[in-house]
Amino acid sequence: MRGWMWSGWVLGGLLLAGSAAFGGVAERAEEHRQRAATYEEDGRLTEASIELRNAVQLEPRNAEARRALGRVYLRLNDPANAFREFQEVVSLAPEDGEARLQVATFLLLGRRYQDALEHAQKATELLPERFEGHALVGRAKAGLEDREGAVAAAQRAVELAPDNELLWVELARLHATNNQLEKATAVLRDGLGTIPPSATLRVVLANLLAQQKDFEAADRLMGEVENLSAGNPGALKAVALYRLKRGDAPAAEALLRKGLTGAGEDSQARLAALGELANFYSLIGDLPQARDTLQEVQTLAPDHAQTLARLANLYLLEGDDTAAEPLVEKLLAQAPDDRNARLLQARLDIVQGRLAEGTTALEQIVREAPDSVNANLFLGKAYAMGRDWEKARAAYLKVLDEVPAHFFALQDLAKVNLELGRPEAALERAAQVLKGRPGDPTALRVRARALLESGKAAEAEGALGELLKGAPDDPGLHLLLGQALAAQGRHEPSLAEFRRTRELAPAAVEPLLREMGALARLGRHEQVAPAATGFLKKNGEVPAVLDALASYHLGRRELDTAQALLLRSLAVDGDRPETRELEARLALAAGDSAAAVTALQKALAAAPQRTSSLLLLAGVYESQRRGEDAAALYRRILAYAPGHPVAANNLAVIYAADDNRRPEALQLAEQAVEAAPDNPFTRDTLGWVQYRMGSYEGAARNIEQARTAMPEHPEIAYHLGAVYAKLGKKEQSIQLLREALDAKQKGDWAFDAGQLLEELTP
C-alpha cells in the first residue's frame, strides 16, 4: 500500500508539472504573436515571420497563429509558404471561410480548378455575402469549361459588390469568351451606369468595340479616358496601347510622354513612366530608343534590378553581349538564386558560344518553373541551335500552351517544323503569325518555303515574287525562287535564279549545289565540273562542294574521279557524316558492302539521327539478309520520326513475312500510306500485307493503284497477279505473272512467281 501511495504522489506531481508546462507554452506563444503583430504593424515583416514561426513551433495546432503567418508570407511575396500555412488552417479549422478563400486562390494559380472549386464553394457557404468566394467559383468553373456556371457565379459576385469595376470586367470577359460579344458589351455599359467615372471599364469596352469594328465609339471612349485620367499613368498607358493598335504610334508616344511629364520630380513615378516608354519602343521594334530610355532609368536607379534585367535583355537582343555581361553579373551579385538573372546568364552563355552550359542552365530553370514562358522560349532556341528539333518543338509548344498567340514561339515553331519535314504544320504556324502581323517578312518567307516543301510550288513562286519586290537583292529569296521554278520543271529560269543567288552571295555553297543540279537536269554536263572547280579555286577545299562533285561523278559511274574527290573531302573533315555517307555509296557502287557498313557506322556515330544514313544502312543489311538488324534501324527512325513513310513501309515489308507480326505490318503499312498516299510503293506494300492477311479485295484496290502509277514494275505486277489468282481472275493473273518473270531485273519474289504460274498453267 505504501508503494502504491508513493507512486500516486509521483503521478500526481507529473500531472501538475505537465499542466504548469502547458500553461507556460501558451503564454510564450502568445508573447510571440503579440510581438509579431507589432512588427507587422511597423512593416518589419521578416521579424514578424520569425516570431510567428516560433509561435507555431510552440503551438502547431494553433489556427490563429498559422493564419497570421500565412498573411505575413503573402506580404513577403512568399506564396509557397503562404499556401502551406493556409492549408494547415483549413485542416485545423474547416469552417474558416477566409482561409478557404486563400487556398482556393492559390489552387487557381496552379490551375487545379476542381480543388479550387471545392474550397471556393465551401467559402461561399460559410461567407455567403462575400463577393470573393463567388468570383473564385466563377474562375474555377471557367477553368473547368463550365461556362454557364462561371457566368452565374460572376453575376452573383457583381450583385454583391456592384462598385467593384474588376468584377464587371470579369463578367464581360466570360461572355466574350463564349462569343457573346453583345452581352459582354451590355455588361460593360451597365457597369459604367453603376460606376460612371471608371476609366478601367471604358478602356475594356473600347477595346471590345474595336474588336467589333465599331471604331467610332471606341475612339470616343478612349478620348473620355484621356480626359478623365490626365494624371493617371496607368490609364494613359492603356490609351497609348489602344492608339498603337490603331496604327497611331506618334499619338501613343505623345501620351506616354505626357505621363512622363506628369510624373514631375517624383522619382518612383518617373521610373515607372520611363519604363512604360521603354516598353513602347520595344513594341514598335525601336530597340535603340528603348535602350536609351532604359539607360536614362538606370541613371536614376543604378541598382534597380528590373531595369538592369530589361537593359541586359535588350543588349542580348541586339547581340551586344559585352554590354550585357556586367549587368548580368550585377544582378547575380544582388540575388544569386534569382531565376530571371540566371535566365539572362544562360542566354549570355549561349551568345558567347557556351551552348552546352546555357542549355543545361535553361533545363534546370524549366524544371523549377515548368510553366515559365521565357525559360521555355529560350530553351527552344537553344535546342534549335543544337539542331535538336524535336526538343525545340516541345519547348515551343509549352510556350504556346501558356500564351497561344506568342509571336516568337509561333515564328520559331514554324521554322522548326520545316526542319522536321512538316511543311503543313509550318504553314499553319506561319498563318497564325501573319494573322497578328500581316506583313511580317520572316513569317512570309517561312510561308513561301513551307508552300514549296509541301508541293505547292506555283503558290510559292507567287509568294516569293511578292517578297522580292520589297527585297530585290535578297539572295535567300532568289534561291527559294529557283527551287520553286525547278519543282515545276522550269529548269532554265531556275538556273538563272541560282546564278543570280551566286552573284549576290559568291561564297555561299547551296546556290552552287543547286546550279550544279540544274545544269545536270538540262543535260549540260560539261558545265557541272567547271562550276564546282571554279568555286573551289576561289574558296578553298569545301567538303560540301567536294562531296557534291564526287556524287555527280558517282552518278556517271566515274568511280575513280569520285574516289579522288572523296579523299580530298575526308582530308579536310574526316568526321563529316555527309562525307562518310558518300563513302558508303561509293563502296556499294564498287561492290564492297562491308566497307559501306563501316562508313555508315562512322556517319551515325557523328549524327545518330541522320535518317538517310540509317535508311542506307538498313538497305545494306536487307541485301545481306540481316532482316532483324534492318528492322532495328527502321524502328530507330520511327522512334524520333513517327510515321516516316520509307521506314514504316520497309518495316512493314519485313514484318509481313512473319505470321505473328502481320497485324503490326498492317498498321505500319497504313501509316506509310497516310504519310505518302500517292507513292506507289506504299500502296503496293499495304496491298501485299492485306493479301498476306487474306483481305483480297482491299489488296486489289491498293495494288491496282500502284500498278497504274508504275505499270512496268515487275514486283508490283507479280503482287497483283497473286491477288488476282485469289480472286479467280486466272487469265489476268497469268498475264501479269508472265510479264513480271520476263523482266530483266528480278528479286527473291521471282521463285514464288514462277511456282504460282506453274500452278495456274498445268
matplotlib code that plots the C-alpha trace (Angstrom):
import matplotlib.pyplot as plt

x = [0.0, 2.8, 4.4, 1.1, 0.7, 4.2, 3.5, 0.3, 2.2, 4.7, 2.0, 0.1, 3.3, 3.9, 0.4, 0.7, 4.1, 2.7, -0.2, 2.2, 4.4, 1.4, 0.4, 3.9, 3.9, 0.6, 1.9, 5.2, 3.3, 1.0, 4.1, 5.5, 2.1, 1.9, 5.5, 4.7, 1.6, 3.8, 6.4, 3.8, 2.2, 5.6, 6.3, 9.0, 7.7, 10.8, 10.9, 7.1, 7.5, 10.2, 8.0, 5.1, 7.2, 8.3, 4.6, 3.7, 6.6, 5.2, 1.6, 1.5, -2.3, -3.0, -5.0, -4.9, -1.1, -0.9, -3.4, -1.3, 1.9, 0.2, -0.8, 2.8, 4.1, 1.8, 3.1, 6.6, 5.7, 6.4, 3.3, 4.5, 4.8, 1.7, -0.3, 1.1, 0.0, -3.5, -3.9, -2.9, -5.5, -8.2, -7.1, -7.3, -10.4, -12.5, -15.1, -12.6, -14.0, -11.2, -8.6, -10.7, -10.7, -6.9, -6.5, -8.9, -6.9, -3.6, -5.2, -6.5, -3.0, -1.8, -4.7, -6.1, -9.6, -11.6, -9.8, -10.2, -13.9, -14.5, -12.8, -14.5, -17.9, -17.3, -16.2, -19.5, -21.5, -19.5, -19.4, -22.4, -22.3, -18.7, -18.2, -14.7, -16.0, -18.5, -15.8, -13.5, -16.2, -16.7, -13.0, -12.8, -15.8, -14.4, -11.2, -13.3, -15.1, -18.5, -19.2, -22.8, -21.9, -19.0, -21.2, -23.8, -21.2, -19.6, -23.0, -23.6, -20.2, -21.2, -24.6, -22.7, -20.1, -21.5, -18.9, -16.0, -15.1, -12.9, -15.9, -17.8, -14.8, -14.5, -18.2, -17.9, -14.8, -16.7, -19.4, -16.8, -15.1, -18.4, -18.5, -21.4, -19.9, -23.2, -23.8, -20.3, -20.8, -24.1, -22.4, -19.7, -22.3, -24.3, -21.0, -20.5, -24.0, -23.1, -19.6, -19.7, -16.1, -14.5, -11.6, -11.0, -14.5, -14.1, -10.8, -12.1, -15.3, -13.4, -11.2, -14.2, -15.9, -12.8, -12.8, -16.3, -15.0, -17.0, -14.0, -16.0, -17.5, -14.2, -12.3, -14.8, -14.5, -10.7, -10.9, -13.0, -10.4, -7.7, -9.7, -10.7, -7.2, -4.7, -2.8, -3.2, -0.2, -2.0, -4.9, -2.6, -0.7, -4.0, -4.9, -1.4, -1.6, -5.0, -3.6, -0.7, -3.1, -5.0, -1.7, -1.1, 2.3, 3.0, -0.1, 0.8, 4.3, 2.8, 0.5, 3.4, 5.5, 2.5, 2.7, 6.4, 5.8, 3.1, 5.5, 7.4, 10.3, 8.7, 11.5, 9.3, 6.6, 9.3, 10.9, 7.5, 6.8, 10.2, 9.7, 6.4, 8.1, 10.9, 8.2, 6.6, 9.8, 10.3, 6.8, 7.4, 10.8, 12.8, 15.4, 18.0, 15.4, 14.3, 17.9, 18.5, 15.3, 16.4, 19.8, 18.1, 16.2, 19.5, 21.0, 18.0, 18.3, 21.7, 20.9, 17.2, 17.0, 14.1, 15.9, 19.2, 17.4, 15.5, 18.5, 20.6, 17.8, 17.9, 21.7, 21.3, 18.6, 20.9, 23.8, 25.9, 27.0, 29.9, 27.4, 25.0, 27.7, 28.4, 24.7, 24.1, 27.0, 25.5, 22.1, 23.6, 25.6, 22.4, 20.5, 22.5, 19.4, 17.1, 15.6, 15.4, 19.1, 20.0, 18.0, 19.9, 23.2, 22.1, 21.3, 24.7, 26.4, 24.7, 25.5, 29.2, 29.4, 28.8, 25.8, 26.0, 26.3, 23.5, 21.2, 21.9, 21.1, 17.8, 16.8, 17.3, 15.2, 12.4, 12.5, 12.0, 9.3, 7.8, 5.3, 7.9, 7.2, 10.6, 12.6, 10.8, 11.2, 14.9, 15.3, 13.6, 16.1, 19.0, 17.7, 17.3, 20.8, 21.9, 19.7, 17.7, 14.5, 12.1, 13.1, 12.9, 9.4, 8.3, 9.7, 7.9, 4.6, 4.9, 5.2, 2.1, 0.2, 0.7, 0.4, -1.3, -0.6, 3.1, 4.7, 8.3, 7.2, 4.9, 7.5, 10.3, 8.0, 7.2, 10.9, 11.4, 8.5, 10.3, 13.4, 11.4, 9.9, 6.4, 5.6, 1.9, 2.4, 4.8, 2.2, -0.3, 2.0, 3.1, -0.6, -1.0, 1.9, 0.6, -2.9, -1.3, 1.3, 0.2, 3.3, 5.9, 8.8, 10.2, 6.8, 6.2, 9.5, 8.7, 5.3, 6.9, 9.4, 6.6, 4.5, 7.5, 8.2, 4.5, 4.4, 2.7, 5.5, 3.3, 1.9, 5.5, 6.6, 3.9, 4.7, 8.4, 7.8, 5.9, 8.7, 11.3, 9.5, 10.5, 13.9, 15.2, 18.7, 18.0, 20.0, 17.9, 14.7, 16.3, 17.5, 14.0, 12.5, 15.0, 13.8, 10.2, 10.8, 12.8, 10.0, 7.7, 10.2, 11.2, 14.9, 16.2, 14.7, 15.6, 19.3, 19.1, 17.9, 20.6, 23.2, 21.7, 22.0, 25.7, 26.3, 24.7, 26.4, 29.5, 30.8, 27.6, 27.6, 24.0, 23.4, 26.4, 25.0, 21.6, 23.3, 25.1, 21.8, 20.1, 22.9, 22.7, 18.9, 19.4, 22.0, 24.8, 27.2, 30.2, 29.5, 28.9, 32.5, 33.9, 31.3, 32.4, 36.2, 35.9, 34.2, 36.9, 39.7, 38.2, 37.0, 39.4, 38.6, 35.0, 33.8, 30.2, 31.3, 33.8, 31.1, 28.6, 31.1, 32.1, 28.4, 27.9, 30.8, 29.5, 26.1, 28.0, 29.9, 33.2, 34.3, 38.0, 37.3, 34.6, 37.0, 39.8, 37.3, 36.1, 39.7, 40.2, 37.0, 38.0, 41.3, 39.5, 37.0, 37.0, 34.1, 31.6, 28.6, 27.6, 31.1, 31.0, 27.6, 29.1, 32.0, 29.4, 27.6, 31.0, 31.8, 28.4, 29.0, 32.3, 30.5, 32.2, 29.2, 31.5, 33.3, 29.9, 28.7, 31.9, 31.5, 27.8, 28.6, 31.1, 28.4, 25.9, 28.5, 28.7, 24.9, 22.9, 19.6, 20.7, 17.8, 19.4, 22.4, 20.0, 18.0, 21.0, 22.5, 19.2, 19.1, 22.6, 21.5, 18.5, 20.7, 22.9, 19.7, 20.1, 16.4, 16.3, 19.2, 17.5, 14.2, 16.0, 17.2, 13.7, 12.3, 15.0, 13.9, 10.3, 11.1, 12.1, 10.1, 6.8, 5.1, 8.2, 6.9, 10.0, 10.9, 7.2, 6.9, 10.1, 9.5, 6.0, 7.6, 9.9, 7.1, 4.8, 7.0, 6.3, 2.8, 2.9, 3.8, 1.4, -1.0, 1.9, 2.8, -0.7, -0.6, 2.8, 1.7, -1.3, 0.9, 3.1, 0.1, -1.2, 2.1, 2.6, -0.7, 0.4, 3.5, 3.0, 5.4, 3.5, 0.2, 1.9, 3.1, -0.3, -1.9, 0.6, 0.2, -3.6, -3.1, -1.0, -3.8, -6.5, -8.1, -8.0, -10.5, -8.7, -5.3, -6.5, -7.6, -4.3, -2.0, -4.0, -3.3, 0.4, 0.3, -1.4, 1.4, 4.2, 2.9, 6.4, 7.5, 7.8, 7.3, 4.1, 3.0, 3.7, 1.8, -1.2, -1.1, -1.0, -4.1, -6.0, -5.3, -7.0, -9.9, -10.4, -9.2, -7.0, -6.2, -5.3, -3.2, -1.3, -0.6, 0.8, 3.0, 4.5, 5.1, 6.9, 9.0, 10.0, 11.6, 15.4, 15.6, 14.2, 14.3, 13.6, 10.0, 10.7, 10.8, 7.3, 6.0, 7.3, 5.7, 2.3, 2.5, 3.1, 0.1, -2.1, -0.9, -0.6]
y = [0.0, 2.4, 1.8, 2.5, 5.8, 6.8, 6.1, 8.1, 11.1, 10.8, 10.5, 13.5, 15.5, 14.7, 15.7, 19.0, 19.6, 18.9, 21.3, 24.0, 23.4, 23.6, 27.0, 28.2, 27.2, 29.0, 32.2, 32.1, 31.5, 34.5, 36.7, 35.7, 36.6, 39.9, 40.8, 39.7, 41.9, 44.9, 44.1, 43.6, 47.0, 48.7, 47.0, 44.7, 41.6, 39.4, 39.9, 39.2, 36.0, 34.8, 35.5, 33.7, 30.7, 30.5, 30.7, 27.9, 25.8, 26.0, 25.5, 23.6, 23.3, 27.0, 28.0, 31.7, 31.8, 29.9, 32.3, 35.3, 33.6, 32.9, 36.6, 37.8, 35.3, 36.9, 40.3, 39.0, 37.7, 34.1, 32.3, 28.8, 29.1, 31.2, 28.4, 25.8, 27.8, 28.5, 24.8, 24.0, 26.5, 24.8, 21.4, 22.7, 24.9, 23.6, 26.3, 29.1, 30.8, 33.3, 30.5, 28.7, 31.8, 32.0, 28.3, 28.5, 31.5, 29.6, 26.5, 28.6, 29.9, 26.3, 25.5, 23.0, 24.0, 21.2, 21.5, 25.3, 24.9, 22.8, 25.3, 28.3, 26.7, 25.9, 29.5, 30.8, 28.6, 30.0, 33.6, 33.9, 37.7, 37.9, 38.5, 37.0, 33.4, 33.7, 35.3, 32.4, 29.9, 31.6, 31.4, 27.8, 26.9, 28.8, 26.7, 23.6, 24.9, 25.1, 28.4, 28.8, 28.1, 30.6, 33.3, 32.7, 32.9, 36.0, 37.6, 36.9, 38.5, 41.6, 41.8, 41.6, 44.2, 46.4, 49.1, 46.7, 47.5, 44.4, 42.2, 43.8, 43.3, 39.6, 39.0, 40.7, 38.7, 35.4, 36.5, 37.4, 34.0, 32.4, 34.6, 36.6, 40.0, 41.8, 40.5, 41.5, 45.0, 45.3, 44.2, 46.9, 49.5, 48.5, 48.7, 52.3, 53.1, 51.9, 53.4, 56.4, 57.6, 54.3, 54.5, 50.8, 50.0, 52.5, 51.0, 47.4, 48.5, 50.5, 47.5, 45.3, 47.7, 47.9, 44.1, 44.5, 47.2, 50.0, 52.3, 55.5, 54.5, 53.0, 56.2, 58.3, 56.2, 56.4, 60.1, 60.2, 58.1, 60.5, 63.5, 61.8, 60.5, 63.2, 62.4, 58.6, 56.9, 53.5, 54.9, 56.9, 53.7, 51.9, 54.6, 54.6, 50.9, 51.4, 54.1, 51.9, 49.0, 51.5, 52.3, 55.7, 55.3, 59.1, 59.6, 56.6, 58.1, 61.5, 60.0, 58.2, 61.3, 63.1, 60.6, 61.2, 64.9, 64.4, 62.3, 65.5, 65.1, 62.1, 59.5, 56.4, 57.8, 58.9, 55.5, 53.9, 56.3, 55.8, 52.1, 52.3, 54.4, 51.8, 49.1, 51.2, 51.5, 47.7, 47.0, 49.1, 47.5, 50.6, 48.8, 51.6, 54.1, 51.5, 51.0, 54.8, 55.2, 52.3, 53.8, 57.0, 54.9, 53.4, 56.8, 57.4, 54.0, 52.4, 49.2, 48.8, 45.1, 45.2, 47.9, 46.1, 42.9, 44.7, 46.6, 43.3, 41.7, 44.5, 44.2, 40.5, 41.0, 43.5, 40.9, 43.2, 40.6, 42.8, 45.4, 42.8, 40.9, 43.4, 43.9, 40.2, 39.9, 42.8, 41.1, 37.8, 39.6, 41.1, 37.8, 34.7, 32.5, 34.9, 32.9, 35.9, 36.7, 33.0, 33.0, 36.0, 34.3, 31.2, 33.4, 35.1, 31.7, 30.8, 34.1, 33.7, 30.2, 28.1, 26.3, 23.2, 25.3, 27.6, 24.7, 22.9, 26.0, 26.6, 23.0, 23.4, 26.6, 24.9, 22.0, 24.6, 26.6, 24.3, 27.0, 29.8, 31.3, 32.9, 29.9, 27.5, 30.0, 30.4, 26.7, 26.1, 28.4, 26.6, 23.2, 24.7, 26.0, 22.4, 21.1, 19.0, 19.8, 17.5, 19.0, 22.5, 21.8, 20.5, 23.6, 26.0, 24.0, 24.5, 28.3, 28.2, 26.2, 29.3, 32.0, 30.6, 33.7, 34.1, 35.7, 34.5, 30.9, 30.7, 32.0, 29.8, 26.7, 27.3, 27.1, 24.0, 22.3, 22.9, 21.3, 18.3, 17.9, 19.1, 21.8, 21.7, 22.4, 25.1, 26.7, 26.6, 28.4, 31.0, 31.8, 32.4, 34.8, 36.6, 36.9, 39.2, 40.7, 40.5, 41.9, 40.2, 39.4, 36.4, 34.7, 35.4, 33.8, 30.7, 30.5, 30.6, 27.8, 25.8, 26.1, 24.9, 21.9, 20.9, 20.6, 23.9, 25.3, 27.6, 29.3, 29.5, 31.2, 33.8, 34.5, 34.8, 37.2, 39.5, 39.3, 40.1, 43.3, 44.6, 43.0, 42.5, 41.7, 39.1, 36.0, 33.7, 34.7, 34.2, 30.7, 29.7, 31.1, 29.0, 25.9, 26.7, 27.0, 23.8, 22.0, 23.0, 21.6, 25.1, 24.4, 27.2, 30.1, 28.2, 28.1, 31.8, 32.3, 30.1, 32.1, 35.3, 34.0, 33.2, 36.7, 38.1, 35.6, 34.3, 32.3, 30.5, 26.8, 25.9, 28.1, 26.4, 22.9, 24.0, 25.3, 22.0, 20.1, 22.4, 22.0, 18.2, 18.3, 20.5, 18.0, 20.5, 18.0, 19.7, 22.8, 21.0, 20.2, 23.6, 25.4, 23.4, 23.6, 27.4, 27.7, 25.6, 27.7, 30.8, 29.4, 26.6, 22.9, 23.0, 19.5, 20.0, 21.0, 18.2, 15.8, 17.2, 16.9, 13.4, 12.4, 13.8, 11.6, 8.7, 9.1, 9.0, 5.8, 7.7, 5.9, 6.8, 10.5, 10.3, 8.4, 11.1, 13.9, 11.8, 11.5, 15.3, 15.8, 13.4, 15.1, 18.3, 16.8, 13.1, 13.2, 14.8, 12.4, 13.5, 12.6, 9.2, 8.5, 9.3, 7.0, 4.2, 4.9, 4.7, 1.4, -0.1, 1.0, -0.9, -3.9, -3.6, -3.8, -4.4, -1.1, 0.6, -0.6, 0.7, 4.1, 4.3, 3.4, 6.3, 8.6, 7.6, 8.0, 11.7, 12.1, 9.3, 10.5, 11.0, 9.4, 9.0, 7.1, 4.9, 4.0, 3.3, 1.1, -0.7, -1.3, -2.8, -5.1, -6.3, -7.1, -9.2, -10.9, -9.4, -8.6, -8.1, -5.7, -3.7, -3.7, -2.3, 0.6, 1.3, 1.2, 3.7, 6.1, 5.7, 6.4, 10.0, 10.5, 8.6, 7.8, 8.2, 6.7, 4.9, 3.4, 2.5, 0.9, -1.1, -2.3, -3.4, -5.5, -7.2, -7.9, -9.1, -12.2, -13.2, -14.7, -13.3, -9.8, -9.2, -7.1, -4.7, -4.9, -3.8, -0.8, 0.3, 0.0, 2.1, 4.7, 4.8, 5.3, 8.0, 9.9, 9.3, 8.4, 8.9, 6.8, 3.5, 1.6, 2.4, 1.4, -1.8, -2.7, -2.1, -4.2, -7.0, -7.1, -7.2, -10.1, -12.0, -11.5, -12.7, -9.4, -9.8, -7.1, -4.4, -5.7, -5.5, -1.8, -0.7, -2.7, -1.6, 2.0, 1.1, -0.6, 2.4, 4.6, 2.2, -0.1, -1.6, -2.5, -6.3, -6.9, -4.9, -7.0, -10.2, -8.9, -8.0, -11.3, -13.2, -11.2, -11.8, -15.5, -15.5, -13.5, -16.1, -13.8, -16.5, -15.1, -11.7, -13.3, -15.4, -12.4, -10.4, -13.2, -13.8, -10.0, -10.0, -13.0, -11.6, -8.5, -8.2, -7.3, -9.8, -10.3, -13.0, -12.9, -14.5, -18.0, -17.6, -16.0, -19.0, -21.5, -19.7, -19.5, -23.3, -23.9, -21.7, -23.3, -27.1]
z = [0.0, 0.8, -2.5, -4.3, -2.4, -3.3, -7.0, -6.8, -5.4, -8.2, -10.9, -9.4, -9.4, -13.0, -13.9, -12.1, -13.7, -17.1, -16.5, -15.5, -18.5, -20.8, -19.4, -20.0, -23.6, -24.3, -22.6, -24.6, -27.9, -27.1, -26.5, -29.9, -31.5, -29.8, -30.9, -34.4, -34.5, -33.5, -36.1, -38.8, -38.0, -38.3, -41.6, -40.2, -42.0, -41.7, -37.9, -37.8, -39.7, -37.3, -34.2, -35.8, -36.8, -33.1, -32.1, -34.5, -33.3, -29.7, -30.8, -34.1, -34.0, -33.4, -36.4, -35.5, -35.4, -38.7, -40.3, -39.2, -40.5, -43.9, -44.1, -43.4, -46.0, -48.5, -47.7, -48.1, -51.6, -50.5, -52.0, -51.5, -47.7, -47.5, -49.3, -46.9, -43.9, -45.1, -46.0, -42.4, -41.2, -43.2, -41.9, -38.3, -38.7, -41.7, -41.1, -41.6, -44.7, -45.0, -45.2, -47.7, -49.9, -49.8, -50.5, -53.5, -54.8, -54.7, -56.3, -59.2, -59.8, -60.1, -62.4, -60.0, -60.9, -59.4, -56.0, -56.2, -56.9, -53.8, -51.5, -53.1, -52.9, -49.2, -48.7, -50.2, -47.8, -44.9, -46.1, -48.4, -48.6, -49.6, -53.3, -53.3, -52.9, -55.8, -58.0, -57.3, -58.1, -61.4, -62.2, -61.2, -63.3, -66.3, -65.9, -66.0, -69.1, -67.2, -69.0, -67.8, -64.2, -64.5, -65.7, -63.0, -60.3, -61.7, -61.9, -58.2, -57.4, -59.3, -57.4, -54.1, -55.0, -57.8, -57.1, -57.9, -61.6, -62.0, -61.3, -64.2, -66.4, -65.4, -66.2, -69.6, -70.5, -69.7, -72.1, -74.7, -74.3, -75.1, -78.3, -76.8, -77.7, -77.4, -73.9, -73.0, -74.3, -72.4, -69.1, -69.5, -70.3, -67.2, -65.2, -66.5, -65.4, -61.9, -61.8, -64.2, -63.6, -64.2, -66.7, -66.5, -67.8, -70.6, -71.7, -71.7, -73.5, -76.1, -76.9, -77.2, -79.5, -81.6, -81.9, -83.3, -85.7, -84.0, -84.1, -83.8, -80.4, -79.3, -80.2, -78.3, -75.1, -75.2, -75.6, -72.4, -70.6, -71.7, -70.4, -67.2, -66.4, -67.1, -64.0, -64.1, -65.7, -65.9, -67.8, -70.2, -70.8, -71.7, -74.1, -75.6, -76.3, -78.0, -80.2, -81.1, -82.1, -84.2, -86.0, -84.5, -82.9, -82.7, -80.6, -78.4, -77.8, -77.0, -74.4, -72.7, -72.7, -71.2, -68.4, -68.0, -67.8, -65.2, -63.1, -62.4, -59.9, -58.2, -58.7, -58.4, -60.8, -63.2, -63.1, -63.9, -66.7, -68.3, -68.1, -70.0, -72.6, -73.0, -73.4, -76.1, -78.1, -77.7, -79.0, -82.2, -82.7, -82.0, -79.8, -79.8, -78.4, -75.9, -74.8, -74.5, -72.4, -70.1, -69.7, -68.5, -66.0, -64.9, -64.1, -61.8, -60.1, -60.8, -58.9, -59.8, -60.6, -63.1, -65.1, -65.1, -66.3, -69.1, -70.3, -70.3, -72.3, -74.9, -75.2, -75.8, -78.4, -80.1, -79.9, -77.6, -75.0, -73.9, -72.6, -71.2, -69.2, -66.4, -65.9, -65.5, -63.1, -61.1, -61.0, -59.8, -57.2, -55.8, -55.9, -56.9, -56.9, -58.8, -61.7, -64.1, -63.5, -64.1, -67.3, -68.5, -67.6, -69.6, -72.6, -72.3, -72.2, -75.4, -77.2, -76.1, -77.6, -74.4, -75.8, -73.6, -70.4, -71.4, -72.4, -69.1, -67.1, -69.0, -68.5, -64.7, -64.7, -66.6, -64.1, -61.3, -63.2, -65.9, -67.0, -67.4, -70.9, -71.2, -70.0, -72.4, -75.2, -74.8, -74.2, -77.5, -79.2, -77.5, -78.7, -82.2, -82.2, -81.3, -84.1, -81.6, -83.4, -81.5, -78.2, -79.6, -80.9, -77.4, -75.8, -78.2, -77.7, -74.0, -74.5, -76.7, -74.0, -71.8, -74.4, -77.6, -79.7, -78.6, -81.7, -81.3, -80.3, -83.3, -85.7, -84.4, -84.3, -87.9, -88.7, -86.6, -88.4, -91.7, -90.3, -89.1, -92.6, -91.5, -94.1, -93.5, -89.8, -90.7, -92.9, -90.1, -87.6, -90.2, -90.8, -87.1, -87.1, -90.2, -88.7, -86.0, -88.2, -91.8, -93.4, -91.2, -93.6, -91.7, -91.5, -95.2, -96.0, -93.9, -95.6, -99.0, -98.1, -96.5, -99.7, -101.7, -99.4, -99.3, -103.1, -103.8, -106.0, -108.1, -104.9, -103.5, -106.7, -106.4, -102.7, -103.4, -106.3, -103.9, -101.3, -104.0, -104.8, -101.4, -101.3, -104.9, -103.9, -101.2, -102.1, -99.9, -101.8, -105.2, -104.0, -102.9, -106.2, -108.1, -106.2, -106.8, -110.6, -110.6, -108.8, -111.7, -114.2, -115.4, -115.3, -117.4, -115.3, -112.2, -113.3, -113.8, -110.3, -108.8, -110.8, -109.5, -106.0, -106.5, -107.8, -104.6, -102.3, -104.1, -101.1, -100.3, -101.0, -101.5, -104.6, -106.3, -105.5, -106.9, -110.0, -110.5, -110.2, -112.7, -115.2, -114.9, -115.4, -118.5, -119.9, -119.7, -118.1, -119.5, -117.3, -114.0, -113.0, -114.1, -111.9, -108.9, -109.6, -110.2, -106.8, -105.1, -106.6, -105.1, -101.7, -101.0, -100.2, -99.1, -98.2, -99.2, -102.7, -103.0, -101.9, -104.4, -107.3, -106.2, -106.1, -109.6, -110.9, -109.0, -110.8, -114.1, -112.9, -113.0, -109.8, -109.8, -110.1, -107.4, -105.1, -105.6, -104.6, -101.6, -100.3, -100.6, -98.6, -95.9, -95.6, -94.7, -92.3, -91.6, -89.2, -91.5, -91.7, -95.2, -96.5, -94.7, -96.3, -99.7, -98.9, -98.3, -101.6, -103.4, -101.6, -102.6, -106.2, -106.1, -104.6, -101.1, -98.7, -95.7, -96.3, -96.8, -93.4, -91.7, -93.4, -92.4, -88.8, -88.7, -90.2, -87.5, -84.7, -85.7, -86.4, -84.7, -86.1, -89.7, -91.5, -94.9, -93.3, -91.3, -94.3, -96.4, -93.7, -93.3, -97.0, -96.9, -94.0, -96.0, -99.0, -96.6, -95.4, -91.9, -91.6, -87.8, -87.9, -90.7, -88.7, -85.6, -87.7, -89.1, -85.6, -84.6, -87.3, -86.3, -82.6, -83.4, -86.7, -86.2, -89.5, -91.6, -94.9, -96.0, -92.6, -91.9, -95.4, -95.2, -91.7, -92.8, -95.6, -93.1, -90.6, -93.4, -93.8, -90.2, -89.4, -85.9, -86.9, -89.7, -87.6, -86.9, -90.6, -91.5, -89.0, -90.4, -94.0, -93.2, -91.6, -94.7, -97.0, -94.8, -94.9, -98.6, -100.2, -103.8, -103.5, -105.5, -103.2, -100.0, -101.8, -103.1, -99.6, -98.0, -100.6, -100.2, -96.4, -96.9, -99.3, -96.8, -94.2, -96.6, -97.4, -101.2, -102.3, -100.4, -101.6, -105.2, -104.8, -103.4, -105.7, -108.8, -107.8, -107.5, -110.9, -112.5, -111.3, -112.2, -115.0, -115.8, -112.3, -112.2, -108.5, -108.4, -111.5, -109.5, -106.4, -108.5, -110.3, -107.0, -105.7, -109.0, -108.6, -105.2, -106.7, -109.5, -112.3, -113.7, -117.2, -115.9, -113.2, -115.8, -118.0, -115.0, -113.8, -117.2, -117.6, -114.2, -115.0, -118.4, -116.8, -116.8, -113.1, -110.7, -107.0, -104.4, -105.4, -108.8, -107.4, -105.8, -109.0, -111.1, -108.8, -108.9, -112.7, -112.9, -110.6, -112.9, -116.2, -115.6]

ax = plt.figure().add_subplot(projection="3d")
ax.plot(x, y, z, "-o")
ax.set_aspect("equal")
plt.show()
